[in-house]
Amino acid sequence: IGTSLRDGLEALHARAAAVPFGIDAAAKGARKVRTLSLSYIAAADPARAAELARKQYDGADNMTDRQGALMVLTGLPGAERTGALIDFYNRFEGNALVIDKWFALQASSLHPEVLQHVRALAEHPDFTLKNPNRVRSLYMAFTGTPQGFHAANGEGYKLIADLILALDPLNAQTAARFVPALGRWRRIEPGRAALMRAELERIAAAPKLSRDTYEQVTRSLG
């Protein structure tokens, strides 16, 4: 779609960008169209999308446009991505809800190295397993990435299983909420399904597993 409608998408993005900020339906719709068109452009021409997204990010007068541009940039390589992520963090450091979003945008991105990014973010000074919202922002977002969570080598599944085992002694209820992501193995092709099931079995075999997590795991395996 991005390739076949390339010129029209860029024109659409420009028209949406010209709509002034407002809380009416038309203005809200324009903000959504602006980011959606960028997403399609990114699939066809990443370099041009990065240029447009950074322009949208820098010129944003509202959080929707800023986060939308950052969402597109997180899936792209290059200096625009890095610069926008640093700027966003510096702007909103100390605002827990917005920094939760900063973690989530990176963890849910279409970047081919999203798994490595999540591992790095888990070492960030602002990340701790003792903060349930921060844990969900990073790892729950990651479970929705096909190229990350569902990596063919099973490393995405292992990452979530390792999280569950590390989190269970600290917050069993939050740990248990991650089990269903692995429990969808019956809906996946056989190779990946076997890897997902193996991680569930590894969790089930762990000593001193909480009741909450154990029940979720046995239900998923059953």
Stockholm file with secondary structure:
# STOCKHOLM 1.0

chainA/1-222         IGTSLRDGLEALHARAAAVPFGIDAAAKGARKVRTLSLSYIAAADPARAAELARKQYDGADNMTDRQGALMVLTGLPGAERTGALIDFYNRFEGNALVIDKWFALQASSLHPEVLQHVRALAEHPDFTLKNPNRVRSLYMAFTGTPQGFHAANGEGYKLIADLILALDPLNAQTAARFVPALGRWRRIEPGRAALMRAELERIAAAPKLSRDTYEQVTRSLG
#=GR chainA/1-222 SS CTTTTHHHHHHHHHHHHTSCCCSSHHHHHHHHHHHHHHHHHHHHCHHHHHHHHHHHHHHCSSHHHHHHHHHHHHTSCSHHHHHHHHHHHHHHTTCHHHHHHHHHHHHTCCCTTHHHHHHHHTTSTTCCTTCHHHHIIIIIHHTTCTTTTTCTTSHHHHHHHHHHHHHTTTCHHHHHHTHHHHHGGGGSCHHHHHHHHHHHHHHHTSTTCCHHHHHHHHHHHC
#=GC SS_cons         CTTTTHHHHHHHHHHHHTSCCCSSHHHHHHHHHHHHHHHHHHHHCHHHHHHHHHHHHHHCSSHHHHHHHHHHHHTSCSHHHHHHHHHHHHHHTTCHHHHHHHHHHHHTCCCTTHHHHHHHHTTSTTCCTTCHHHHIIIIIHHTTCTTTTTCTTSHHHHHHHHHHHHHTTTCHHHHHHTHHHHHGGGGSCHHHHHHHHHHHHHHHTSTTCCHHHHHHHHHHHC
//
